[in-house]
Amino acid sequence: MRLVSIVFTFFISFNVFALNGLEFTDCMVRSMNETLKEFEQDDNGYCSEISKGDISRLEDKFSEKFEGKIYPYESEDMMEAEVGEMILAVSKKINCFQVAEDKKMFLKNDIHLKHNTLVEKSMMKMLGVKVINEKDFSMKLKSFDLNLYCKL
């Protein structure tokens, strides 16, 4: 029993459930690609997978580059972010809903909602929840064990 408490204390003190910026990006991309495969059955205009450009924009969002090296945001900082903030940040960096160029201006709100839906459903997978409710949007990522999904 004493060993269990020591191990638990170790996990809590070093926050082994946390993800740095690039680990979060990798996990989010994997989750979005899985969600897109589920969406394919509906043929609803989404892309078939997250593009390299989208991945690059996400990596840029959650890391910094200095002298040719990539430095991901620290896991402690990433885990302090709120779920709602992360959904909004990710949905602004992807361009996955396919629509004719001449219609993009008219469908701007619809495109934004489609991206939010994709990211929200993907985040639900990562968090291990069936529904994200209003309370979850204000919870910090550290409230969830992202390793259950992300470290598979």
Secondary structure, 3 states (H helix, E strand, C coil): CHHHHHHHHHHHHHCCCCCCHHHHHHHHHHHHHHHHHHHHCCCCCECCCCCHHHHHHHHHHCEEEECCEEEECCHHHHHCCEHHHHHHHHHHHCCCECCCHHHCCCCHHHHHHHHHHHHHHHHHHHHCCCCCCHHHHCCEHHHCCCHHHHCC
